Each structure stands twice: as structure tokens, then as C-alpha cells.
Amino acid sequence: MTTPPPISAVEHAAAEIERGSSLGRDAWYRLQKNKLAMISLWIFIIITIACMVVPFFPGIPNPNKTYPDLKSMDAFQSAVSKDGDKIFYLLGSDYLGRDIFSRILYGGRVSLGVGFLATLVSLTIGVIYGAVAGFIGGKLDSAMMRVVDILYALPFLIIVIILTTFFGNKLWLLFVCIGAVEWLTMSRIVRGQVLSLKNQEFVEAARSLGLSNWRIIIRHLIPNTVGPVIVYTTLTVPAVMRLEAILSFLGLGIQPPNSSWGSLIKEGADRMVSDQALLIYPSIVFAATLFALNFLGDGLRDALDPKTSKD
Amino acid sequence: METVRYIVSRLLQSLFALFCIIAITFFIARLAPGGPFLDDKAVPEHLIKQMEVNYGLDKPLVVQFAKYLGKLVQGDLGPSFGNKGFTVNDIIAQGWPVSAVIGFLGLAIALALGIPVGIIAASRRNTNVDYTLMGVAMLGICLPTFVIGPLLGLFFGLKLDWFDVAGWENSSAWILASLTLGLYYAAYIARLTRGSMLDVLNQDYIRTARAKGVAPLKVLFKHAFRGGISPVVAYLGPALAGLIGGSFVVEQIFGLPGLGQHFVKAATNRDYWLINGTVTVIAVLILAMNLVVDLIQVWLDPRRKLKS
């Protein structure tokens, strides 16, 4: 007969198992094995950091300063302007002598900024709306979801056009407008999650402890929906960036001389016959960012929900 | 009987939604700062007042809204402030065919490309064919229309000289514009089709069909297709809404005289009735499409027992 292991060892092992691996760490491990997703993650991080940090480096020209004597320079050329500025054009200059590289970087700050902030707005609305509808249920739920159905049928772009033209071209407004129309799918996803969670024991336990509905939603239900929410957030950012770019393309988003990737592509498209670089460089950066985010989203879905992966 | 009741209840719902949409656009437009008669030049106060009286803009908003609805029911969308001498009906009648043709052609292209690609990818799951097709589809999703449009124009229009890049008179510009518009939705539909076909192909009744020796192609098209296509049909409503909005952008790229240009101008100049009219027409179209889509879905999947 073997002697049972000392109790302290059992406890130790149990603690080990408990620490074992959290859902998040599992997901991170699976994500790391997905090469495409990891490359995407790195591309995205590099582009983001470049846009946020590089403009502060010395030698990066002011993106809005025009040099009439240095128009349409080729890439990798340095030049001295009439007023004595020494400039190195990494990607050449545009039809006003502005540095394309620095315009892309500054444009990226707007595009990425709108992407994140508008996503945050839509995330907040969508998660709370969906969680309330799913948790309360009954008539309120069906009424709230009917509203979502109706809004789904609206031509978003047209509404955003109306909102942005009516209330001016303020940047913060762009966040709110885009965020306000992009929350629908998020609310559906969260509602579905909450519906399947709300009859589980931990919610019952919370209720029997006397917690208010609001507290149960915020502290117990929403944290449990985090997986699908992260996935969908990753996919919302590129959608929002597309919308911002379309608005800028229509001349309703960011106003010149400031730029976003959308307005840069618009400038390039207008002059594509004479100078293709203006269209091609911003398009590559923009498409690469959207690519990276979409693949990252797909990878996260596989990582966080291995059941449905590969489909 | 059940079907009739379902259609009637959905119609009522759509009418209610339409009313909401009209009301929302009307009041947002009117509560926004600025007005149709504010110009770059300073217009004397009393002239603006006079104009507002002429167009009935001085009455309380609710009264104006009721009047607007009354005229709308008779099919009168009101005058346009920005285009002197034209009614909104004129402008929409003129621009609508352009936007509609591009939108529906784009939808046709999206379906004709997206569904076969999705089915092929699903039936060759996790092979190089699948990866290549889905890679291209991802490219289609990531490249915005206003990148694809100019590039297509550059390539087909200027390099190969197959199409005219701009201008409505020459019908070939339609094709390029619709292609530009449809590619994104083709890519999306391809991904959607692949996903749902895979779901269906993993189900028991497909295994049964295969086990009893049904030919693979017949399994794919006779047994799996009907179930697999359902999410795509559900997506048609939102897709059309997106296509109409997207046609505004494509019109801009190819210089086509559709509703898009009028609409952006109207919104900037506070051309109230033109804004409301355009939104109303588009909303009617989209709601009708959603109704049709719902009915097709019931036909595709009778399990979805007409629940309203």
C-alpha cells in the first residue's frame, strides 16, 4: 500500500492546475501558432508606432508645408528649397512639393485615431445595448432588437453624410457619427452571448446575493462576453477606417491641408494619370493596415473560439 | 392564409420604419444649424425672411412635417432650393436610373462572382485553391472602392483602352463602375458562402446523401446549396443598402451623373426637400428589398415558420 502524498503537495498541485492556463493565455498561445495572424499583428504594430512616433523625429518635414520649387520629386532624393530647408524625400514629393512620406504618417494618425475612437464609441453603445436587451428579455428585448433590425436597413453612408455635413467637419464629430452607426452587429453579438449566459448558476448566485440588475450586467455578464467582443472589435476598426476614408474621399471628412489616408488616396486618384506615386503609396499603407486587422481578427476568432476555427 | 398575414404584418412594419426614417431625416435636417438661403454673400435679413415665407419654412416644424407628409403621399417631393426651377421629383427621376443601374449591376456582379467562388472554396476546403480564392477575397475586402476604381480605370481605361473611364453616354463606363462597386460585395459574399456551405456540408443529412451514393456535384447543388445560400440571401438587404451608398462614391470616381453628387451637394447646401426626397426613395427601395429577402428566406428554409 502506497502512502498518500502529503497534503501540502496535493494543495500545491491543485494550485498549479488552477494557475495552469487561463483562457487568455490559451488563446495567446494558439494565436502565436497562427503565422498569418502574427505577421498581421506585427505589421499593424509597426504601422501604428510609425504613425505615432516617427513624426517627432528630426528631419521629418512638416506635412502641410508646400515647396513650389520642389514639385513631384522622385523617391530617395534630397533637395534644398529656396527658403533654405533641407529635405530628404523618402517617397518623393507631391504636386505642391509636400513630403509624401510625412503626409502618409500624419494621415495615418487621423485614420487610426478615428478608427480606434469611433470603434470605442460603437463598442460602448453596442455592448451596453446588447447586454441590457439580452438580460432584461421579454417585450423590451424584442422592441430593442426590432429597432436594430430597422436601423440595419438604413443606408449608413447616407446617414453619416447627413450628420457630418449638418454638424460641421469637426473631427470629434466624425468619431461619434461613425461610432453611432457601427454598433448594430456588436449589440446582436453581445445579446446572443448574454442570452446564453444569463440562466447560468453564477448569475443566479449574484442575484440571490441581492445585486442589482445593472451591477450583474456590468460586473458579471459583460466580462464574460469578452471573447467575441474582442474579435468583432478587431473587425470593426477596419470597417470604421473604410468609412472614414470614404467620407474623406467625398470631401466630408478631414479638411485640407490636413490629411487622412482617405483624403490622400483621393488626391492620388485625382492625379493618377500624371503621378501614380500619389495614389499608390497611400493605397499600399491603407490596404496593408486593413489587411493586417482583418487577418488578425480572423486569427483571434480561431484562437478564442477553437470550436469554429478553420471555417 | 398564414403567408398573407405574414406579408401584411411585415408591410405594416416596413411602413412604420419608413415613417421613422422620414421623420428622423426631416427633423435632423431642420434642427441642424444653417439654412438653404445662407450664401457666401451676405443676404439681407428681410430677404431670407421673405424666402422662408414663400417656401412655408416659417411655420412651426410639426405643421411643416404634416404638410410634407401630405404631399409625399401624393407623390410630390417638393421643390429644390439649390436647383432653381427643378422639383425634387425631376432631379430624382434624372439621377435615379444611373444610381440604380450601377447598384443593381454591382449586386448582380457580386452574386455572380461571390457565390461560385464561395462554393468552390468550400468544396476544396483547406487546399491551395481554397487559400488562393480566400486570399483574393480578402484583398477585395481590404481594398476600398476608391482604390480599386482608379486602378481599374487606369488599367482597363487608359492602358488597355477597353473602356471609357468617365462619362455616362458611353455605356462601357457603367461596366467599370459596377465592377468597382461589386467587387467588395463579391468578396464578402464569397466568404459568407464558404462559411455557411462548410456548416451545411458537415451536417448529418449530407453525410447520409453521400453514404447512399449521391454524386458529389449533386450533393453540393441539390442538397447543400439551398441551406448554404440562406445567409447570403439574408445579407442581400444590408448589401443593397451598402451598394446604393457605395454607388455615390463610384459615381464620383467615374464622373457619372447619379444621385450621389446631388445628394452631397444637397446636404452641404441644406436643400431640405432634396435630402428628404432622396432618403425616402432609397429607404423605400431598401425596405422593399428586405421584404422580398424575408420571403425568399422562408421559401428557402420552411423551418423558419413565418414568425413575425
Boltz contact constraints between the chains, C-beta under 6 A:
constraints:
  - contact:
      token1: [A, 150]
      token2: [B, 17]
      max_distance: 6.0
  - contact:
      token1: [A, 152]
      token2: [B, 238]
      max_distance: 6.0
  - contact:
      token1: [A, 153]
      token2: [B, 286]
      max_distance: 6.0
  - contact:
      token1: [A, 153]
      token2: [B, 287]
      max_distance: 6.0
  - contact:
      token1: [A, 153]
      token2: [B, 290]
      max_distance: 6.0
  - contact:
      token1: [A, 155]
      token2: [B, 241]
      max_distance: 6.0
  - contact:
      token1: [A, 155]
      token2: [B, 244]
      max_distance: 6.0
  - contact:
      token1: [A, 155]
      token2: [B, 245]
      max_distance: 6.0
  - contact:
      token1: [A, 155]
      token2: [B, 282]
      max_distance: 6.0
  - contact:
      token1: [A, 157]
      token2: [B, 245]
      max_distance: 6.0
  - contact:
      token1: [A, 158]
      token2: [B, 245]
      max_distance: 6.0
  - contact:
      token1: [A, 161]
      token2: [B, 267]
      max_distance: 6.0
  - contact:
      token1: [A, 162]
      token2: [B, 267]
      max_distance: 6.0
  - contact:
      token1: [A, 165]
      token2: [B, 267]
      max_distance: 6.0
  - contact:
      token1: [A, 165]
      token2: [B, 268]
      max_distance: 6.0
  - contact:
      token1: [A, 166]
      token2: [B, 32]
      max_distance: 6.0
  - contact:
      token1: [A, 242]
      token2: [B, 144]
      max_distance: 6.0
  - contact:
      token1: [A, 245]
      token2: [B, 144]
      max_distance: 6.0
  - contact:
      token1: [A, 246]
      token2: [B, 249]
      max_distance: 6.0
  - contact:
      token1: [A, 249]
      token2: [B, 146]
      max_distance: 6.0
  - contact:
      token1: [A, 250]
      token2: [B, 264]
      max_distance: 6.0
  - contact:
      token1: [A, 269]
      token2: [B, 150]
      max_distance: 6.0
  - contact:
      token1: [A, 272]
      token2: [B, 150]
      max_distance: 6.0
  - contact:
      token1: [A, 272]
      token2: [B, 154]
      max_distance: 6.0
  - contact:
      token1: [A, 283]
      token2: [B, 147]
      max_distance: 6.0
  - contact:
      token1: [A, 287]
      token2: [B, 142]
      max_distance: 6.0
  - contact:
      token1: [A, 287]
      token2: [B, 143]
      max_distance: 6.0
  - contact:
      token1: [A, 290]
      token2: [B, 142]
      max_distance: 6.0
  - contact:
      token1: [A, 291]
      token2: [B, 142]
      max_distance: 6.0
  - contact:
      token1: [A, 311]
      token2: [B, 195]
      max_distance: 6.0
  - contact:
      token1: [A, 311]
      token2: [B, 198]
      max_distance: 6.0
